[in-house]
Amino acid sequence: MIEYVVIGHLWNPEGSEELRFGRRALQRQLPSSAQVIQTKAITTEAIWLEAQALLSPLANSSNLNSKVLLLAHPHLMLAPQTLAALQESIDNAGPNAMCWAFDSKHTHNHDPVEYRTWRGLERYAASKQSASELQPIGAIREGALVGLASLVTLSTSKSLQELKHWQVPSAFAHDFSDYHSGSRSEVIHMVPSAAKKVLDVGGGDGGFLKALKQSYGCETHLAEYSVQSCEVARAHVDKVWEGDFFSTPISEKFDCITFLDVLEHTTEPLHWLERARGLLESRGSIVASIPNVGHWTVIADLLEGRWDYAPVGIHCITHLRFFTRHSIEALLDEAGFEIESLEATRVEPPPWWHTSGLKAATSNALNIQDDNLSAYAFLVRAKLK
């Protein structure tokens, strides 16, 4: 059984509620009797060396069959069967072996990731159980996140490279470590190219503003509550307004204000838009990215009686409001904005998903809009009325 868990660098000990929620969820997935060791190692090789240094002295004849789980960092969501599949595989892999899970950035057979919810992650990983449980690989995959070895292998091997490496298709992890630092390149084209000064509200580490400045050369401003994120952002954002968006005395006007997956985290999104309206130049506009609670992945979960909060995604633990295209349009109209452009970020349903039966069921069939079901999020630009 897994008796030791060695985890790599936790980049932000304080983190956010999303990161803390994800870490607690990971802890619940680990064996309750396992000894968990948090390290500052940032590479797989460094984690292995830390594990050797810490655990080799503990190896004795009574525990050599114990397993050691290596995690690159704690910002991981594990599919339910992951640890069991790794343990079964390592028992069949022979001596001097290391078994690795696939993950959201390195999928089995390079399959596209179709899930967007925790239940979807379970369905996705379960679909790989029919694949061969052990796939030999010549060397450790760069960026591997979840691996398992026996304590005897750990204590007797000279290096990680000399081991026999295997990958296990039904062992799968979702990596959400970049939650606060994404560049959001898919949104850049929504910002007017003529915008000279842009404020991003709740933009985390400022990754979007950094990418925007590289594309447009505009002056970038960030309004962000997290002290840690503000410290990171100051290295590449022109001005950081630290603190609550409402109480921080922002004294400048902007050509564009962006809310990228922010409004759904607020108790009163209307008030946030009204605050933004007062900070815009007369011809200014707002750009927002808002997840669609009507996406097929959410509907699929509900049909199974599931609504599982997660560290990220439509079911993010800190989402307080939920939107469809219809309610987005109504909110912007109430806030005094006129929509100029509205696009969808699409995650198309898999072959097993279809709604034709529902549409044709009766003369009073539901008015099902497949176009909206495939929209994972809506990107919208709106100007002042």
Stockholm file with secondary structure:
# STOCKHOLM 1.0

chainA/1-385         MIEYVVIGHLWNPEGSEELRFGRRALQRQLPSSAQVIQTKAITTEAIWLEAQALLSPLANSSNLNSKVLLLAHPHLMLAPQTLAALQESIDNAGPNAMCWAFDSKHTHNHDPVEYRTWRGLERYAASKQSASELQPIGAIREGALVGLASLVTLSTSKSLQELKHWQVPSAFAHDFSDYHSGSRSEVIHMVPSAAKKVLDVGGGDGGFLKALKQSYGCETHLAEYSVQSCEVARAHVDKVWEGDFFSTPISEKFDCITFLDVLEHTTEPLHWLERARGLLESRGSIVASIPNVGHWTVIADLLEGRWDYAPVGIHCITHLRFFTRHSIEALLDEAGFEIESLEATRVEPPPWWHTSGLKAATSNALNIQDDNLSAYAFLVRAKLK
#=GR chainA/1-385 SS CEEEEEECCCSCSSCCHHHHHHHHHHHHHSCTTSEEEECCCCSHHHHHHHHHHHHGGGCCTTTTTCEEEEESCSCEEECTTHHHHHHHHHHHSCSSEEEEEEETTBCGGGCCCCCCSHHHHHHHHHTTTTSCSCEEESSCCTTCCEEEEEHHHHHHCSCSTTSEEEEEEEEEEEECTTTTTCCCGGGGGGSCTTCSEEEEETCTTSHHHHHHHHHHCCEEEEEECCHHHHHHHTTTCSEEEESCTTTSCCCCCEEEEEEESCGGGCSCHHHHHHHHHTTEEEEEEEEEEEEBTTSHHHHHHHHTTCCCCBSSSTTBTTCCCCBCHHHHHHHHHHTTEEEEEEEEEECCCCTTCCCHHHHTSCTTCCCCCHHHHTEEEEEEEEEEC
#=GC SS_cons         CEEEEEECCCSCSSCCHHHHHHHHHHHHHSCTTSEEEECCCCSHHHHHHHHHHHHGGGCCTTTTTCEEEEESCSCEEECTTHHHHHHHHHHHSCSSEEEEEEETTBCGGGCCCCCCSHHHHHHHHHTTTTSCSCEEESSCCTTCCEEEEEHHHHHHCSCSTTSEEEEEEEEEEEECTTTTTCCCGGGGGGSCTTCSEEEEETCTTSHHHHHHHHHHCCEEEEEECCHHHHHHHTTTCSEEEESCTTTSCCCCCEEEEEEESCGGGCSCHHHHHHHHHTTEEEEEEEEEEEEBTTSHHHHHHHHTTCCCCBSSSTTBTTCCCCBCHHHHHHHHHHTTEEEEEEEEEECCCCTTCCCHHHHTSCTTCCCCCHHHHTEEEEEEEEEEC
//
